[in-house]
Amino acid sequence: MTITIGEAVGSLMRDGLPVRFEAFDGSAAGPPDADITLRLVDQRGLAYLLTAPGDLGMARAYVSGDLRLEGVHPGDPYEAMRLLQNNLRFRAPSVGEALTLVRGLGLGNLRPPPPPPQEHLPRWRRVVEGVRHSLDRDAGVISHHYDVSNAFYRHVLGPSMAYTCAVYPDADATLEQAQAEKFDLVCRKLGLRPGMRLLDVGCGWGGMVRHAAEHYGVRALGVTLSREQAAYAREAIEADGLSHLAQVRHSDYRDVAEGGFDAISSIGMTEHVGVRNLPAYFTFLREHLRDGGRLLNHCITRHDNVRRETGAFIDRYVFPDGELIGSGTIITQAQDAGLEVVHEENLRRHYALTLRDWCANLVEHWDECVAEVGEGTARVWGLYMAGSRLGFERNEIQLHQVLAVRTGPDGDDGLPLRPSW
C-alpha cells in the first residue's frame, strides 16, 4: 500500500501538528492557515529523516536545505522551535504500523545520504583519531568550532567578540554593555589591582585579557587553542596599545609553565575540558595560583549533576566532545582540588538574553554571514543559538560563576567580610 508523506507524518502526531507540513510529493498535514510551515523539498531530505531519526536527521535535512522553515528567519528560528517544543507530541507506532509506513514510503529511502559538510565525525570515529580530551584531539575540535571565520564571529557577537554569557545590568542594556559588565564583574570578583598577574585560560578573542589590562592595570596572559582567535587577540591588543601589559598565546592551557598568578579566569572553558578531567583541571589551576590567589570559573552547567552525553546535533555540528555537568559537581571538584569555594551565582536568564541578541545580529547580518561561511553553516548557528536560548529559558541548562581561593596555610583568604562586587 502506498501512502503519502503527509499521511505518514500526520499518523505519528499524537495531538496533531501545530504547524503546516508540506512535502515534495504534493501531500500535506497540519492546519492550512498556520503561521509556520515545514517544507520537505526533496527525496534526500526524506532519506535524512528516515535514516537518522531524532534531532540529527532533522538537522541534516535542515542544514542541507532539504527541510525548510517558512514563517521565521533562518538566523533566528526561535518562535518555530518554541512552538514545536511546546506542542509537538510524537506517538510510537506499533511494529505493524512501522512496517506499513516503511513499505509505503519506499525501502529505498533507508539508504543514508552522505551527511552535510558541516557535520563533524561521530564519536566512534573520533576515538580512532585520538583519546578524548587529549591535546591533539582537543586542538582539532576547538578548531572545528572556533576557526570558522573571525569576520563571521564579528557579525554575530558584535564588537566585543565575546562568545560567552553576558551580564545584563538591566533589562534595557545593550549586548555590548552587558558583555563589558560581564568582564568587569569577573575583574571585581577576582579583586584585580594594578600590577597583579592574571592568567585567562581559553581566552577566546582576548576580551577578558584586554579589559583587565586596560581598566585594572594587570599583567594579563591569555591562552587559546584557536589559531584564528589568537591572531585576532594579538592584533586587538596592539591596536589598543596594551602590548606592555597583555599577551595571548596560541597554546593549550596545560603548556603554561609560569606560576604564582594572583588570579585566574576560566570563562567558557570548562565545557571543553571533560567531566573526567575536572580534578586535573582544577588541580592545575590551583597549582598556578599563589596563596590567596583567586579563581573565577564561568561555565554552562546542567540543572542537575547527572552525567549524560550532549545531543547528536550539538555533538556533531556545534561542540564536538563538549560535556556539561551541574554546578554541584563543579564546586565539589574545585574543593577536592584544594580550593576554597567562597561564592557562586547562576546567570541562566542572562544567557537567554545573550543568545537572543546574538540571533538578532545574525539576522541583521545574514547576507554577510552567508557570504563568509555559506548558508549551511549559517543555518547551523541560527538553529543552535535559538535552541540554546530555549534551553536556558526552560532551566534545562544554566550558567554558573564559581569563585574560589587558594587559601593560605594560615587560613587567610584575602577576602573582605562581605562581597565587594
DOVEXFI-349670 format. One record per atom (N, C-alpha, C, CB): x, y, z. Coordinates in pm, whole numbers, plus 50000, padded with zeros to 5 digits. Each point is the difference from the previous one (the first is absolute). Last residue first. Glycine has a CB too. Layout:
BEGIN
XYZ
...
end
This chain:
BEGIN
531605431054517
499665001849859
498525002249980
501934985849939
500695003250469
500215014149963
499585002649856
501885001350163
496904961450273
500385002349859
500075014949965
498954978249943
502005008750563
498854998649911
500445002949858
498405006750185
504904992250142
498984992350072
498754997849916
500885009350213
503734996249522
499275007850100
498954991550067
500415020849869
504034955149938
498725005649959
499435009250108
499584979649862
504524991050134
500185013149940
498725007049960
502144991949922
498974964750313
499554999349862
500095013649928
498494981350068
503814989350373
499715013349947
499594998749854
501635010750162
499914953550147
498575002249989
499625013549945
499754984850187
504714994449868
499535006250124
498515003149996
502265009750031
500084971849591
500084990250111
499535005750134
501894989249882
496045032249665
501334997350054
499984990450117
500675022449924
495844979549648
500155005350136
501364995850056
497494999250036
500385006849482
501044991350055
500345005850138
500954993449767
494175012549988
501255006050046
500984988850038
498785020750083
496314989849597
500744992050096
501355006550029
498854979149919
495905026849820
501215006850045
500674991750109
499005022649944
497284970649627
500474994850129
501335006850033
498834977549963
496575026949689
501315005250034
500344995150141
499695020649851
496684959549755
500455003250135
501385006350000
498634981150086
496735005349598
501345005949991
500425004350138
499615007849761
496694953649995
500225011950081
501405005449972
498434991450179
497264973349609
501425002850020
500135013350073
500644987049792
495164996950163
500614987249965
501525000950011
498074994849847
498285039750223
500814994850110
500504985849971
498705014450159
498855016849543
499264989050062
500744993850118
498964995549778
502965039849957
498725005050049
499244989350076
499915015849807
504144972349980
500235008550118
498685005350055
502255006449910
497524968049697
500514991850110
500265008050125
501014985149833
497725037149767
498884992750060
500454991850119
498884999249778
504455021849973
499205009950072
498814993450069
500705017749834
501894956349877
500655002150130
499255010350083
502214994049897
496334998349663
499724988450085
500625001450138
499884985949797
501075047049881
498595000850039
499624988550091
499485011549784
504884988550038
499825010950096
498555001350044
501935011849896
499214954949777
500674997550129
499745011150101
501774987449877
496615017449678
499334989050068
500574997850139
499554989449779
502555042249939
498675004650039
499264989550080
499935014349797
504254973850027
500115009650111
498655005450042
502265006049919
498024964549708
500414993050123
499995009750117
501414984049866
497925034049708
498814993350051
500304992650130
499144997649765
504455021850004
499185010550061
498714994150057
500955016849840
501834954449917
500595003450130
499215010950070
502254993549913
496364995149650
499864988650090
500535002950138
500164985149806
500345046749836
498674999850061
499844988550098
499095010649795
505745013350118
499064991549929
498684999050075
501904987249904
502045040850211
500144985950040
499084990549924
500645008150223
499815040849679
501244996650069
500174985050022
499895022150111
496164997649698
501125002249907
501324995450062
498765019449898
497424980050372
499914989549898
501145001349900
497504999450026
502125034350295
500404987550064
499974988449900
499105008550219
499365034149643
501455000250019
500504986950060
499905024950030
495444980749922
500644999249869
501524999850012
498045011949900
499374993950501
499864986949938
500754998849868
497794998250109
501685035750278
501164998649911
499964986849923
501345014250158
495154997950144
500355013049943
501124998749896
499325010950214
499374950750036
498945004249908
500395012949928
498284989050148
504564996350190
500084991049885
498955003549896
500894981950149
499055041350260
501155003949920
500124991449874
501165007750209
495584980950105
499625012549935
501135005149911
498495005750194
502364956950075
499114996749888
499585012449924
499184980050127
503295026450264
500854994149896
499164996249878
501594991450175
496135024050206
500695010949931
500964994949892
499805013650208
497874955150062
499015008249927
500715010749918
498294995850181
504304979450116
499694992549878
498955007249915
500584978850120
500445039550301
501195000849914
499734993149866
501495000550203
495264996350136
500015013349940
501185001649904
498885009350205
500874951050042
498875000549906
499955013549928
498724983950147
504375010850199
500454993449877
498874999449897
501644986350134
497505031850294
500875008949924
500464993449870
500745010850214
496794964950107
499145008849922
500815009949915
498244997850177
504154972150118
499244993049896
499195009649912
499874980350150
503655022050228
499655010649905
499194994649883
502085012350065
499534975650480
499454994649877
499545011549912
499294978750117
504715016350293
498695005249960
499644994649863
500365020950136
503364975250332
499534995549868
498685006749970
501184977750026
503495021550349
498805006349944
499624993349869
500615021950110
503074963950172
499505010750086
498725006549946
502345004050072
501224949549925
498945006649924
499315010150091
499664979549853
505424998350147
498885003850085
498975007549916
501505001150205
502304959549648
499575014049993
498845002450096
500755001349761
501554955950131
500655008050102
499665014849995
501784983649994
496504977249749
501335003749952
500735009250097
499164997549767
496364988850308
500864988350014
501415002549948
497994985749977
498715048249974
500334997950141
500964988350018
497775009250062
500584999049507
500875010950040
500434998450146
498865015249834
498004954449999
501324997449944
500995011150034
498924987349814
496575017650325
500634988750067
501424997749948
497744989650034
499585042949750
500435004550133
500734988850073
498075015850010
500034973649575
501075009849981
500565004350135
498925008049787
497304964450216
501214992549966
501185009449980
498594982349893
497235037150185
500424992750119
501274992149975
497624998550071
500155024449577
500875008650080
500474993150126
498825019849910
499904949649660
499405009750090
501005007950081
498064985250010
503054996149491
499644993750127
499455011050091
501784981549976
499895007049464
499455008650103
499704991750124
499025015349827
504194983249681
499314993150110
499535010350103
501414979249965
500735013249480
499615008650111
499234992150105
499935019649845
501874964849716
500644996250127
499645009150117
501854990849865
496955030949684
500474986150009
500764997850131
500144998749747
496385039050109
501084997950095
500404985350004
499185019550136
497914995949497
500335011950077
501224998050088
497605006249996
500294960049704
500025012649926
500555011950077
498084991349878
501464961950286
500524998949863
500195013649933
498864977949984
499405018050468
501284992949995
500594999949860
499234985850188
496455033249891
501045008050064
501364993349984
498315008950165
498004966849676
500185012349923
501135008450057
497574999749940
501074960350288
500774997549878
500265012849921
499024977149992
500385026650542
499224994949888
500844999149874
497955009650102
504564985950370
499225010349931
499234993549885
501695017950063
499544952550371
500605005649879
499115011049944
501114977949950
499155011350582
499424994549878
500675006649880
497784995650116
502025002450476
500855000649881
499304993349883
502074999950144
496005026550300
499994987049934
500825001149872
497724994250097
500965040050246
501374995149995
500094985949943
500515014450196
495965029549701
500254989950101
501444995349985
497554992750003
500805040349715
499165003450115
500104989550110
498445012049846
505734999949814
498684993749996
499205004250123
500924980349871
502945051849909
499804988350084
498634993849972
501505010050178
502625027949630
498664994449984
499914987350084
499775009849766
503785028450386
499744989749899
498534996049996
502334991650032
502055036650224
498735004249939
499694989749892
500385025250049
503174984450398
499604990549896
498575003149955
501534982250096
502865041650181
498595001849962
499714990749885
499975024150076
503974981550344
499574994049873
498535003149979
501734981550018
502735039950304
498614996549975
499804993949860
499305018450157
504874987150258
499565002849864
498594994649974
502384999549926
500324994450478
499125011649999
499525003849862
501185007850200
503154965349799
499134999750117
499205013050006
501624984950125
499825003549389
500705002450127
499034997950115
501585016349889
497834958249632
499655011650080
500965001450118
497594997549932
502364965749755
500535011849933
499595013050068
499954987249788
498634968950358
501475000150006
500605012349934
499954975249999
495355017649982
500435003050138
501525001250008
497984988050090
500174998449500
499745014150026
500445003950141
498074999249840
502254955250037
500925008149922
499825014850031
499984982749818
496944987850370
501314998550063
501055008449929
499384976850073
496355020449740
500025008950116
501304998750079
497514998350012
502004973349614
499875013949958
500105009550119
498564992749807
501324960150257
501315004649952
499975014749962
500474976949918
495435003550215
500974999950111
501385005149957
498764980950099
497865015149561
499835011350091
500964999550119
497615000949931
501654966949688
501235007750014
499885011750096
500554993449770
495824977150108
501034991650062
501295007850025
499004980249887
497415040949880
499674997950141
501094991850070
497565001149942
503415031949640
499554986350023
499824997350148
501174992849793
500085048849927
501024992550074
499634985350013
500565020750125
496865017149679
500884993049907
500984990750071
499785019349845
497135009250389
499174991849911
500854991449907
498225017450012
503675016450276
499784987050065
499184990649913
500125011450221
500835035549662
501074990449973
499664986050051
501645018650012
496275028350021
499554991749890
501014989449961
498695019149921
503455012250381
498695004649953
499604991949878
500425023450090
503204982650332
499674988949911
498565002449954
501604983350118
502785044450151
498624999749951
499864988649901
499755025050034
503754990150398
499784992349878
498525001249964
501904983850054
502215042750279
498624996749965
499984991949871
499165021050114
504924991150102
499115005850100
498544996149975
501595019150027
502854950649830
499075010549955
499155005050117
499954989749771
503874975750187
499905010950094
499085011349957
502264994250068
500304975149560
499144997650116
499915012450086
500614975949995
500895003149463
500085009850108
499064996350115
500615017849831
499574957549752
501034996350097
500075009750118
501284989749814
494994991249801
500435012150071
500974996250111
497805011449948
499774958049754
501395003349967
500475012850067
499684988549784
495844993650240
500884990750070
501475002549970
498184983449994
498225040049790
500245005150135
500984991250076
497695009850002
502654994649469
499164992850095
500305005350141
499954979349851
500835052449713
500574989650084
498924992950079
502125013150016
499185033049711
499324988549939
500584987650067
499605011949775
500285037650465
500754989449935
499054990049933
501855002950167
498355052250022
499194988149975
500844989949923
497865013749999
502715034350344
500444991549890
499074987949989
502405007550033
498375045850232
499214988249963
500674992349887
497925011850071
503895029650129
499304993550111
499394986449964
499535022650087
502855007349610
500884999850117
499364992950119
501015021449921
496654986249664
501024989649985
500944999250121
499865003249754
496095025550115
500104992550125
501114989449998
497575004050032
500135029049636
501175005050072
500244993050132
499615021749892
497004970149749
499585007050123
501175005650078
498034985050010
502704989249596
499215011649960
499565008250121
499214987349799
503044971850275
500915010149945
499245012649962
501504981849915
495974981950231
500855004750110
500935011049952
499894977450109
497495000249571
499185009050081
500815005850116
497964986849938
504084980649785
499805012549925
499215010150083
500064987049784
500494970250398
501295007149995
499875013249927
501194978250006
495064992950006
500275006050130
501305007949999
498754981350109
500034993749503
499125011550020
500345007350130
498184988349870
504074971550043
500445010349906
499175012750018
500724982349837
498034979750413
501275005650047
500485011349910
500584977750097
495564997749777
499765008650115
501285006850047
498124985150067
502194983349586
499315012149954
499755009650116
498914986749817
502934970650273
500985008649935
499375013249956
501254979549923
497234988150491
499585004649868
501035009749941
497584997150067
502544983850379
500364989849902
499625004149858
499714982850178
501675049950259
498894994149926
500534989849901
498665021050026
502675015750425
500374988749915
498754994549934
501984994450148
500145053750131
498904991649953
500524988749913
498465019650011
503295019050386
500384990049901
498784991749964
502374999150089
498915052250166
499094989049968
500574991249889
498075014250070
502795026150327
500774993349895
499284986949969
502225010650075
495255035050121
500674987550032
500854995549881
498134993650156
498765046649922
501455001150002
500754987350034
499635023150062
495474989749872
500504996450133
501514999750008
497954986950032
499435024049565
499235006250108
500534997150140
498054998549852
504074984649734
499665014049978
499385006650123
499664994649762
501474958650240
501205008149985
499665014849992
501114980949883
495364987750136
500745000250127
501245008849991
499154977050049
498285016349559
499245007750099
500785001250130
497844992349897
503974980649759
500075014249966
499275008650104
500144993849757
499674959150287
501395004550014
500095015149977
500824977449924
495065001649993
500285001050144
501405005450023
498434980850044
500275011549503
499195010450064
500315001950147
498254994949837
503584974449789
500785008650087
499225010750072
501824995749852
496734966649852
500585011049923
500635010750088
498304995649826
501274956950390
499245004649886
500715010849923
497954994250122
503494979450282
499755014550003
499205005149881
502105002250123
499514955250156
498945000149899
499555014249974
499274977250071
503115026150351
500084987549923
498804999249905
501244988450190
501685051150078
498664997449947
500084987749910
499355024750010
503635001350411
500004989849895
498554997749958
502124989050089
500765053350180
498784992549969
500274989849891
498585019750067
504025015350323
500164991149885
498764991349984
502525000050030
498455052550200
499724985850019
500234992249869
498325005750181
502005043049860
501204992450031
499784985350022
500855020450096
495085013549984
501175002249914
501214991950048
499145022949949
496224955950176
500605013150025
501245001649912
499135000150239
496124964949857
501185004249926
500425014250036
499314984949814
497224979150343
500695010150080
501235005549932
499164988850202
497314978049659
501404995950017
500805010150082
499854988049782
495645021250109
500024988050084
501434995250026
497764993749908
501635042449799
499675003950138
500024987950092
498615018849914
502054974049624
501125007550057
499755003650146
500525009049773
495994971049986
501074990350025
501195007050064
499234985949804
497295041450058
499594992150116
501074989750035
497585003249937
502995022049672
500285007950120
499604992650127
499685020849866
499404959749712
501445000450024
500325007650128
500404998849753
495085000750121
500484986550033
501495000050031
498224990349853
499805049649990
499654997450139
500464986150043
498045015349978
502434996349572
500955007850080
499754997850149
500145017249817
496814963749887
501294993049993
501075007350081
499394991149773
496365028950191
499934987950081
501314992249996
497534998949957
501935039549771
500035004050141
500034987750091
498755021149943
500724971149600
501355004850029
500135004650146
500245006949760
495494979450081
500924988750007
501405004750036
498634987849830
497555044150340
500374994449871
500934988150021
499745022649890
496364994650465
501415000849963
500244993949863
500634999050243
495215004150032
500165008149880
501455000849952
498035012950073
500494964150332
499314993849887
500215007549869
498314991650159
505525010450215
498565002550005
499404994849870
500285020450151
504184969749948
499765007850122
498555003950017
502325008549983
499904948349766
499195011849971
499725007750129
498954988149801
504914976749997
499305003050125
499265013349980
501744987450143
500144969849507
500115013850047
499235001550131
500245008449762
502064945950001
498835006750056
500315014150048
499124977850067
503995004049550
499574994150127
498865008650053
502324990550050
500875018649573
499144988649969
499664992350128
501014998349768
500825052250036
499914991950122
498984989049977
500625019750146
500945020949587
500534986849964
500034991050124
501395010349813
497105037750120
500714994350116
500704986949966
498325010950148
498835013749533
501365005250019
500774993750116
499175021049905
496944948749889
500115014450017
501425004150032
497645000650078
500314954749814
500285003550139
500025014950025
501294979150017
497895002649539
499074993950094
500205005150142
499954979749856
502905035149782
498615003249965
499044995150108
500604998749756
503914989850286
499835014450026
498575004349966
502445003949952
498924951849951
499775002150143
499795014850033
501404979650048
499705009649508
498694994650035
499695002550148
500244982549820
504035028750028
499015009549948
498594995350033
501565006449814
502094965650290
499905011350092
498985010249954
502374996450061
497494950849840
500325012549931
499875011250101
499214991249773
501184960150328
499035001449891
500375012049915
498174989550140
503864986950271
500715005249883
499095000749879
502144990650091
496334992450336
500395014050013
500745005749879
500124995950241
498114957449798
498975009550042
500445014549987
499164982750156
503754980949726
498754997749927
498985010850035
500454975349998
503665023150239
500145006149868
498714998649921
502464994950002
497754983450406
499945014550022
500115007249867
501014997450229
499544956249769
498595003750017
499845014950029
499544976950083
504905005649861
499194997949881
498585004550017
501444981049946
501585020050420
500365010249902
499144998849875
502335000150089
497244967050243
499405012750042
500305011049900
500204992950240
501874965849691
498574999349969
499285012850043
500084975150025
504585020550070
499775000449856
498505000349968
502154987749964
499205008150492
500385013049946
499675000949851
501825001650172
495064966350103
501445000849986
500355013449936
500214974649979
495265009850104
500625010650076
501514998850010
497905001650127
500024955249699
499185011750027
500695009350097
497954986549958
504854982049712
499324999150129
499245012950027
501774984250086
499075002449398
500785003250119
499164999150126
501445014749861
497324972049677
500895011249976
500865003450122
498345008749838
498294957650178
501094995449914
501035011149981
498424984249883
497715026650345
500824991250083
501194994849921
497964993550133
498745031349646
500935008650073
500894991950094
498345018749985
498204959849776
501095003549911
501025008850071
498454998249804
497644990050425
500834988149984
501175002849907
498004985550040
498735049050037
500884997550114
500924988049978
498255009850147
500165016549416
499314994250116
500994996450110
498214991149847
502915049649811
500044985550010
499154995050118
502285000149897
496235046649899
501264994450049
499904984950008
500465021050131
496795015549539
499924990150108
501374994550035
497694994049926
501135037349711
500165006650130
500064990150116
498795019649908
500374968249625
501425002350031
500235006950134
500415001449757
495284965950158
500475013049953
501455002350041
497655009050014
500934939949930
499605011550083
500515013049942
500014985450201
498664970949497
501145005750072
499555012050084
501584992349817
494614972650100
500845008549916
501225004650079
497985007749869
499154945650216
500345013450050
500855007849902
499874991250231
496244970849702
501435001749971
500415014050043
499894983649804
495595001050215
500784996050117
501505000449972
498104985750072
498275022449609
500315011750082
500834996550123
497905010249920
500334957149771
501175006849947
500415012050082
499354992249778
496644981550294
501184995550071
501275006949951
498884978150035
495945040849966
501054994949911
501274996550075
499045013549818
496395001750331
500885010949960
501134995549909
499455011250212
497424957549968
499245009949925
500845011549949
498054993850135
503814972550146
499684994649868
499295010349914
499854977050098
501055034850346
501264998449927
499744994949859
501204995450216
495135008250078
500525013249964
501264998949915
499025009250211
499114951349967
499135005649896
500515013449952
498064988050101
504124991750261
500284992849876
499165005449884
500574979650134
498615037550295
501315004249954
500354993349867
500725003550238
495334983649986
499885013349940
501335004749942
498175005350162
501824954050074
499264998949875
499865013349929
498774980950097
503175018050331
500904993849903
499324999049863
501124987050186
497065052250109
500204985850025
500934994449894
497724997950106
502755053950026
499154990849925
500254985650043
499985015949806
500505031450482
500774988949947
499084990449925
501685002150189
497685052049865
499604987450062
500794988849934
497665008850053
503145047950029
500034988049917
499424988250078
502025008749876
497505046650154
499974987750079
499944988049906
498845011850192
501825046049838
500244988249917
500094987750088
501205014049828
498235032750331
498794993749948
500224987149921
499085022449994
504295008050224
498845000850088
498854990949955
500665023450052
503364981049690
500324993650128
498794999950093
502375007249974
497235015049609
500144985649981
500284993050133
500845004049767
498955043250230
498704994449967
500074984849988
499405021449882
504625002150179
499185000750122
498634993749977
501205021050069
501664983249563
500504989750091
499194999850129
502295002549903
496775031249780
499624986949948
500434988950095
500195008849767
501115035150336
498554998550015
499524986549948
499755024849980
504954986649973
499564998150138
498504997450011
501865014850072
501714991149553
498774992049994
499374997450137
500924989449795
502835042549960
499354999850131
498684992249992
501085022250059
501844982249565
500945004950100
499444999950141
501005013949825
496394974749785
500934989250037
501065004550100
499624990249777
495345030450205
501295002249933
500974988850041
499635025249995
494924968249973
501035005350090
501285001949918
498974988450205
497244995949579
499285007750101
500935005450107
498004986249957
503034968549773
499465012449945
499145006850107
500034990449765
504034969750172
499085006250095
499545013249941
501144988950200
500974962849570
500005014550017
498935004450101
500835002549764
502424953950037
498845002850086
500035014850032
500004976450100
503335008449625
498974990749956
498725001150083
501814984849921
502645038050128
498985007249924
498884991149949
501755016049936
502204974550359
500234998049857
499005007549912
500944977750055
498685022750420
501275006349965
500254999049850
500904994650228
495294983449948
499865014550009
501285007049953
498394997250191
501494955349835
499095004649896
499915015249999
498714978750020
503835001450320
500614997549870
499135005449887
501124979550093
497195022150347
501075009649979
500644998249863
500425000550246
496314968649890
499405013149975
501075010449969
498094994150153
503404963649979
499394999649867
499375013249962
499614975750031
502145020750406
501064999349901
499464999749858
501404988150167
495745011650228
500515013149963
501104999449895
499425007750227
497314950849768
500325009250109
500625012849948
500314980650153
500314973749566
498865005850071
500455008950116
498644980149937
503455001149613
500585005550123
498895006550079
502265003749891
496734974949702
501204992450036
500715005350123
500244994649761
495695025050044
499744985950025
501224992550050
498285001049825
501905045750054
499064998450111
499814985450036
498855020949929
503844990149693
500635004650125
499094997250119
501255017949873
496984974149703
500974989750038
500745003950127
500264993749761
496815037450049
499244988950058
500944989150046
498055005349853
503865030749918
499555004150132
499214989150069
499965023449920
501354969749634
501144999250091
499615004050142
501545004849809
495314999549836
500174986250046
501164998750098
499074992149783
498595056750179
500474989849907
500204986450069
501115018149867
497095023750341
500075003949859
500464988949906
500455022750080
496774990050397
500964989849960
500135000649848
499444985050201
498805051550187
499894995449862
501154990249970
498885021849932
498065004450483
501164991349979
499864994249860
500224994450250
497575052549981
499924988149915
501344992749998
498245011249860
498575028350441
501314994149970
499794987249918
501005009750212
495295016149935
500975010749974
501354994649955
498845013950170
496264961649741
501055001650101
500985010849961
499764975950061
496085005249716
500205014250030
501085002350106
497625003849941
500974951949905
500385007749880
500325014650029
498584984749869
502054972350478
499055010649964
500465008249880
499315000950238
502404947749802
499965011650087
499085010849948
502294994850070
500144972649583
499374996950129
500035012750083
500694975549990
500155003949454
500135009850107
499334994750126
500045018849833
501964968649611
499164997450117
500295010350109
499944975449944
502405020249626
498745007149990
499084998050119
500214997849759
504424986750172
499064991549924
498625006449989
501254979850078
502415040050173
500265000849855
499084991249918
502355004950055
496055015350429
501064991549947
500075000849849
499714984750195
498435043050290
499784997649858
501214992749943
498545020749982
498864996750512
501054991849940
499644997349855
500554989350223
498135047750208
499674994049872
501204992049951
498395018849946
500674987850587
500435007749883
499504993149874
502065008650123
497194972850306
499765014150031
500405009349885
500364994650240
497774951849763
501145008749973
499685014650036
500724984449817
497144969550426
499955007849878
501215009149986
497524999250010
502014969750348
499025010850017
499875008549875
500525000150242
502324961349759
499014996350100
498895010350013
501784987850121
501314998349449
499805011150092
498884996650098
500805016349826
500634956649794
500914998650114
499865011250103
501564988449848
495995008749729
499654988250079
500864998450125
499254989149791
501555045949882
498795002350078
499644988450091
499215014549818
504414980949878
500325009650106
498795002250090
501695011249851
497684961649770
500914993650095
500305009250117
501014986849813
496435030049830
499234990250078
500884993550105
498514995949803
503605033249895
499135007350091
499174990850087
499925018349835
502704963549819
500845004550111
499165007550103
501995001549846
495514961549864
500715012549976
500845003650122
498165007949846
500634941049987
499465011150081
500805012549968
499254984250185
499664962349608
500755012549994
499315010650085
500834994349769
499294949350244
499165011950000
500885012450000
498174987650122
end
